[in-house]
C-alpha cells in the first residue's frame, strides 16, 4: 500500500489556496486560469481552443470556418500537481489535458502530440527515455530589445567555459533556482557555465519523455521568475547576439523494451540494427521536422556559426561537430544526442519531433550513413536555411503528418506562417542603414 498522500491531503498539507490550471501553447508558454481552491474539482473546465491558434506575440490565426473560436474541455492530470514557489499566496499548478465536448482528445495540443508519439512506441513494446540539456543567457533586466545584451553585474564579459567561479558568482541566484526546482520536483542535474559570457546550461535527469517535457516547461517559467527577482532577465532566444554562441536544447534519447533492455544494443553490447535504423530515421526526417526544432526566424541565425550548432545530420561517437552525437558509453547506456534544437523550442514538440523521426526510421528500417571520422564542420550545409523552407518541409511531409497528426501540422504551420509574415512586416535597422544610402 502506497504511503504517498492523496491529492486532497497534498493540497491540505501545503495550505494551498489557489490553483493554476494551465496548458502549454505552441510557443511552450503557460495559458490558463487562476482560481480559488474551492472552485477546483468542478466537473467541467473550459478554455478557448484558440490558445493553440495564438502566435508568440499575441495575435491569432483563425480558419475561415472559425473552428478555433470555440471552447474545449480541459481536465487536470493530477500527477503534474506542484507548488508555485513565487506566488504571493499558497498556490499550486496543474497541467490540463484537452478534449472536445464529446470527450475526444484535442490532437493539436502540444502535450497530446507527444503522447501520440509515445503511444506509437508503446504499441511496439518500447518506451523511449530522454534527457534534455537546456542553455540560456542571463542579462541585466531593463535593457531595451534594441540594445546589445549586457552581462549581469556579478559577472563580466570574459569567456570562461565551464568556469566554476562563474556559477559561484551568482550563488544566491542559483541557490534560489535550485530550491524552487526542488519544491516543484523538477529533475534538474548539473549546472555549468557555457561558451558565452552570462550563458549557462542546466542538465535534466533522464526519464520518461512526457515527464521531462513537463519539467522543462516548468523550468523555463521558474528560471524567468527567479531571474526577475534577482534583477536579471533570463532568455532562451536561440541567437541573442551575433558575436556570442547560440543557445540550444540538446536531447539525449534511447529506447528500452519491456524487460528494461536498451534496444539500441545487442546482448553483447554492440550496436543493434534498431540503433542504425533510428539514426537513419533522424537523418531522413529531421529536415522536414526542423520547424519544431527551430520555430522562429531568429532560430536560423544560430546555424550561421559552427560554435552555435552543427549544421549537418551526420553521426559519430563522442564527436561534437556532428548533429547526431553518440556519447561514449557501455551498451546498456547507448543513446543519441540530437544537437540541432535551439532552447527556444516548445519542449513537448521538440521531443515529439526527434522521437517521431527515430520511430519512422525503425518502422521503415531506414539505413544510416557511416559514422563521420574527424571534424564534420566542413561538410555541406544539410538543414533548411530559413523558416519558410522549414515551413514547406513540415507541411509537405506525409510521414510526419501520420505520426504527429495531420490536424496538428496543418494548424502549427499556419500559425508559424502568420508569425513569419509579422516578422517580415518589421523593417530591421540594417535595411534602413545600409540600403537607404546604397540603392
C-alpha positions in Angstrom: 0.0 0.0 0.0 1.4 3.4 -1.0 2.3 6.0 1.7 2.0 8.8 -0.9 -0.6 11.3 0.3 -3.8 11.7 -1.7 -4.2 14.9 -3.8 -6.6 16.3 -1.2 -4.1 15.6 1.5 -1.3 17.1 -0.5 -3.3 20.3 -1.1 -4.1 20.5 2.6 -0.5 19.8 3.7 0.8 22.6 1.6 -2.0 25.0 2.7 -3.0 25.6 -1.0 -5.4 28.5 -1.5 -5.4 28.9 -5.3 -4.8 26.6 -8.3 -3.4 27.4 -11.7 -5.0 25.3 -14.4 -2.6 25.6 -17.3 -1.8 24.2 -20.8 1.2 24.8 -23.0 0.6 26.7 -26.2 2.6 26.3 -29.4 5.3 28.5 -28.1 5.6 26.5 -24.9 4.1 29.3 -22.8 1.6 28.6 -20.0 -2.0 29.5 -20.7 -4.9 29.0 -18.3 -6.7 30.3 -15.3 -6.0 31.1 -11.7 -8.9 30.0 -9.4 -9.7 29.6 -5.7 -9.1 26.1 -4.4 -12.9 25.9 -3.6 -13.6 26.1 -7.3 -11.2 23.3 -8.1 -12.8 19.9 -8.7 -15.8 21.0 -10.7 -16.7 18.6 -13.5 -16.2 20.9 -16.4 -13.3 23.4 -17.0 -13.2 25.2 -20.3 -10.6 27.2 -22.3 -10.9 28.6 -25.8 -9.2 26.3 -28.2 -7.9 29.5 -29.8 -4.9 29.3 -27.4 -3.4 26.9 -30.0 -4.0 29.4 -32.8 -2.2 32.1 -30.9 1.1 33.5 -32.2 4.1 34.2 -30.0 3.2 37.9 -30.0 -0.5 37.5 -29.1 -2.3 37.6 -32.5 -4.3 34.7 -33.7 -4.6 32.5 -36.8 -8.3 31.7 -37.4 -9.5 29.4 -40.2 -12.3 30.6 -42.4 -14.8 28.3 -40.6 -13.8 30.0 -37.3 -13.1 26.5 -35.8 -10.6 27.7 -33.3 -13.1 30.2 -31.7 -14.8 27.6 -29.6 -14.4 26.2 -26.1 -12.6 22.9 -25.3 -12.9 20.9 -22.1 -9.7 20.6 -20.0 -9.1 18.0 -17.3 -6.3 18.0 -14.8 -3.5 15.5 -14.9 -3.2 15.2 -11.2 0.3 13.7 -11.5 1.5 17.1 -12.6 0.3 18.9 -9.4 3.1 21.0 -7.9 3.6 24.2 -5.9 4.2 27.7 -7.4 7.0 28.9 -5.1 7.0 32.6 -6.2 3.2 33.1 -5.7 2.1 35.7 -3.1 -0.4 33.2 -1.6 0.0 29.4 -1.3 -0.7 28.3 -4.9 -0.3 25.1 -6.9 -0.3 24.5 -10.6 -1.7 21.5 -12.5 -1.3 20.8 -16.3 -4.6 20.2 -18.1 -5.2 17.8 -20.9 -7.6 19.0 -23.6 -10.8 17.4 -25.0 -13.6 18.1 -27.3 -17.1 18.4 -25.7 -17.8 14.8 -26.9 -14.8 13.6 -25.0 -12.4 13.0 -27.9 -8.9 14.4 -27.5 -7.7 17.7 -28.9 -5.0 16.5 -31.3 -3.4 19.9 -31.8 -2.4 20.3 -28.1 1.4 20.0 -27.8 1.2 17.6 -24.9 -1.2 15.4 -26.9 1.2 15.4 -29.8 4.0 14.0 -27.6 1.6 11.5 -26.0 0.6 10.3 -29.5 4.3 9.5 -30.4 4.9 7.8 -27.0 1.8 5.6 -27.7 3.3 4.5 -31.0 6.4 3.3 -29.3 4.3 1.6 -26.6 2.4 -0.3 -29.3 5.7 -1.9 -30.3 6.6 -2.8 -26.7 9.1 0.1 -26.4 9.4 3.1 -24.1 11.7 5.9 -25.0 13.9 7.7 -22.5 15.2 11.3 -22.9 17.5 13.7 -21.1 17.3 17.4 -22.2 20.1 19.9 -21.8 18.9 23.5 -21.8 21.1 26.5 -22.4 20.1 30.1 -21.6 21.6 33.6 -21.1 21.2 35.9 -18.1 21.3 39.6 -18.8 20.7 42.8 -17.0 17.0 43.4 -16.6 15.6 46.6 -18.1 17.8 46.6 -21.2 15.9 47.5 -24.3 15.4 44.9 -27.0 17.2 47.2 -29.5 20.3 47.3 -27.3 23.1 44.8 -27.1 22.7 42.2 -24.4 24.5 43.2 -21.2 26.1 40.6 -18.9 24.8 40.7 -15.3 26.9 43.0 -13.0 28.0 40.0 -10.9 29.8 38.6 -14.0 31.9 40.1 -16.7 32.3 39.6 -20.4 35.3 37.2 -20.1 34.7 33.9 -22.0 35.2 31.2 -19.4 33.6 27.9 -20.5 32.9 25.5 -17.6 34.3 28.1 -15.2 33.2 27.1 -11.7 33.7 30.6 -10.2 31.1 31.9 -12.7 28.5 29.8 -11.1 29.6 30.8 -7.6 29.5 34.5 -8.6 25.7 34.0 -8.9 25.4 31.7 -5.9 22.3 33.3 -4.4 20.5 33.2 -7.7 21.3 29.5 -8.4 20.6 28.6 -4.8 17.1 30.0 -5.1 16.6 28.5 -8.6 17.6 25.0 -7.2 15.2 25.5 -4.2 12.3 26.4 -6.5 13.0 23.5 -8.8 13.3 21.1 -5.8 9.9 22.3 -4.4 8.4 21.5 -7.9 10.1 18.1 -8.3 11.8 19.3 -11.4 14.5 16.8 -12.2 17.5 19.1 -12.8 21.1 17.9 -12.5 24.4 19.7 -13.2 24.7 23.5 -13.9 27.6 24.8 -16.0 28.9 28.0 -17.5 28.8 27.7 -21.2 30.7 29.3 -24.1 29.2 32.7 -23.9 29.5 35.3 -21.1 26.4 35.0 -18.9 25.4 31.8 -20.7 24.7 28.7 -18.7 23.4 25.2 -19.2 21.2 23.0 -16.9 21.1 19.3 -17.4 18.0 17.2 -16.7 18.0 13.7 -15.3 17.0 11.1 -17.9 13.5 9.8 -17.7 10.1 9.4 -19.5 9.6 11.9 -22.3 6.3 13.3 -21.1 7.5 13.9 -17.5 10.8 15.5 -18.8 8.8 17.8 -21.2 6.7 18.8 -18.2 9.8 19.6 -16.3 11.4 21.7 -19.0 8.1 23.6 -19.4 8.0 24.4 -15.7 11.8 25.1 -15.6 11.7 27.8 -18.2 9.0 29.7 -16.3 10.7 29.2 -13.0 14.1 30.4 -14.4 12.4 33.6 -15.7 10.7 34.3 -12.3 13.9 33.8 -10.3 16.0 35.9 -12.6 13.5 38.7 -12.4 13.5 38.5 -8.6 17.3 39.0 -8.8 17.2 42.0 -11.1 18.1 39.9 -14.2 16.4 38.7 -17.3 16.7 35.1 -18.5 16.3 34.4 -22.2 16.0 31.3 -24.3 16.5 33.2 -27.5 18.3 30.9 -29.9 20.7 33.6 -31.1 20.9 36.5 -28.6 23.9 38.3 -30.1 25.7 37.9 -33.4 29.1 37.8 -31.6 28.1 35.2 -29.0 27.3 31.5 -29.2 23.6 30.5 -29.6 21.6 28.6 -27.1 20.5 25.0 -27.7 18.3 22.3 -26.1 20.2 19.1 -26.8 18.1 15.9 -26.4 19.7 12.6 -25.4 17.4 9.7 -26.4 17.3 6.0 -26.2 14.6 3.3 -26.3 14.1 0.4 -23.9 11.9 -2.8 -24.1 9.6 -4.2 -21.5 12.4 -6.1 -19.9 14.4 -2.9 -19.4 17.0 -3.6 -22.1 18.2 -0.9 -24.4 17.1 -1.8 -27.9 20.0 0.2 -29.4 22.4 -2.6 -28.2 22.7 -6.3 -28.9 23.2 -8.7 -26.0 27.0 -8.5 -26.5 26.9 -4.7 -26.2 27.4 -3.9 -29.9 25.1 -1.5 -31.7 21.9 -3.1 -32.9 20.1 -2.8 -36.2 17.4 -0.8 -34.4 20.1 1.7 -33.4 21.1 2.1 -37.0 17.5 2.4 -38.2 16.7 5.0 -35.6 19.7 7.0 -36.7 18.7 6.6 -40.3 15.2 7.9 -39.4 16.7 11.0 -37.8 18.9 11.6 -40.9 16.0 11.1 -43.3 13.2 13.1 -41.5 14.8 15.8 -39.4 15.0 18.2 -42.3 11.2 18.0 -42.5 10.8 18.3 -38.8 13.2 21.2 -38.4 10.4 23.8 -37.8 9.7 22.1 -34.5 13.4 22.4 -33.5 13.9 25.9 -35.0 10.5 27.6 -34.6 11.3 31.3 -35.2 13.2 33.4 -37.8 15.8 34.0 -35.1 16.4 30.3 -34.8 18.1 30.1 -38.1 20.7 32.6 -37.1 22.1 30.0 -34.7 23.0 27.9 -37.7 25.3 30.6 -39.1 28.3 29.7 -37.0 29.7 26.3 -36.1 30.2 27.1 -32.4 26.4 27.7 -32.1 25.2 24.5 -33.7 26.2 21.7 -36.1 24.5 22.1 -39.5 24.9 18.5 -40.6 23.0 15.3 -40.0 26.0 13.0 -39.6 26.8 10.9 -36.6 29.9 9.7 -34.7 30.8 8.5 -31.2 31.9 11.4 -28.9 32.1 13.9 -31.7 30.5 17.3 -31.0 30.9 18.5 -34.6 28.1 16.3 -35.8 24.4 16.9 -35.5 23.8 13.4 -34.0 26.4 12.7 -31.4 26.6 9.3 -29.8 28.2 9.6 -26.3 30.9 7.0 -25.5 29.2 4.6 -23.1 28.5 0.9 -22.5 25.8 -0.9 -24.4 23.0 -0.5 -21.9 23.5 3.3 -21.9 23.8 3.7 -25.6 22.0 6.8 -26.7 21.9 9.5 -29.4 22.2 13.2 -28.7 20.3 15.4 -31.1 22.2 18.7 -31.1 20.0 20.6 -33.6 17.3 22.1 -31.4 17.5 25.6 -30.0 16.5 26.5 -26.5 13.6 28.5 -27.9 11.6 25.3 -28.6 8.4 24.1 -27.1 9.8 21.1 -25.2 6.8 18.8 -25.9 7.0 19.4 -29.7 10.8 19.2 -29.9 10.9 15.9 -28.0 8.0 14.6 -30.0 9.7 15.6 -33.3 13.0 13.8 -32.6 11.3 10.7 -31.3 9.0 10.6 -34.3 11.9 10.7 -36.7 13.6 7.8 -34.9 10.3 5.9 -34.8 9.9 6.2 -38.6 13.4 5.0 -39.1 12.8 1.9 -37.1 9.5 1.1 -38.7 10.9 1.7 -42.2 14.3 0.0 -41.5 16.0 3.1 -42.8 19.7 2.7 -43.1 22.0 5.3 -41.6 25.1 6.6 -43.2 28.5 5.5 -41.9 29.9 7.4 -39.0 32.0 10.5 -39.8 35.5 10.5 -38.5 37.2 13.7 -37.6 35.6 17.2 -37.9 32.3 17.5 -39.6 32.3 21.3 -39.6 33.4 21.5 -43.3 30.6 19.2 -44.5 27.9 20.8 -46.7 25.1 22.6 -45.0 22.3 20.0 -44.6 19.5 22.0 -43.0 16.9 24.5 -44.1 18.4 27.9 -44.2 15.3 29.9 -43.2 11.9 29.5 -41.7 9.9 29.5 -45.0 11.9 26.5 -46.2 11.2 24.7 -43.0 7.5 25.6 -43.2 7.2 23.9 -46.6 9.2 20.9 -45.4 7.0 20.2 -42.5 3.8 21.0 -44.3 4.6 18.6 -47.1 5.9 15.7 -45.0 3.3 12.9 -45.2 5.3 10.6 -42.9 5.4 13.3 -40.1 1.7 14.0 -40.7 0.9 10.3 -40.0 3.0 10.3 -36.8 2.5 13.7 -35.3 -1.1 14.3 -36.6 -2.4 15.8 -39.8 -4.6 18.4 -38.0 -1.7 19.5 -35.8 0.8 20.1 -38.6 -1.9 22.0 -40.6 -2.6 24.4 -37.7 1.0 24.6 -36.5 2.4 25.6 -39.9 -0.5 28.1 -40.4 0.4 29.8 -37.1 4.1 29.9 -37.9 3.4 31.3 -41.4 1.5 34.2 -39.7 4.4 34.8 -37.3 6.8 34.9 -40.2 4.6 37.4 -42.0 4.6 39.6 -38.9 8.4 39.3 -38.7 8.7 40.3 -42.4 6.5 43.4 -41.9 9.0 44.9 -39.4 11.8 46.7 -41.2 15.1 45.9 -39.4 17.7 48.7 -38.8 20.2 47.1 -41.3 17.9 47.7 -44.2 17.4 51.4 -43.4 21.1 51.9 -42.5 22.6 50.1 -45.4 20.1 50.1 -48.3 18.9 53.6 -47.9 22.3 55.0 -48.8 23.3 52.2 -51.1 20.5 51.8 -53.6 
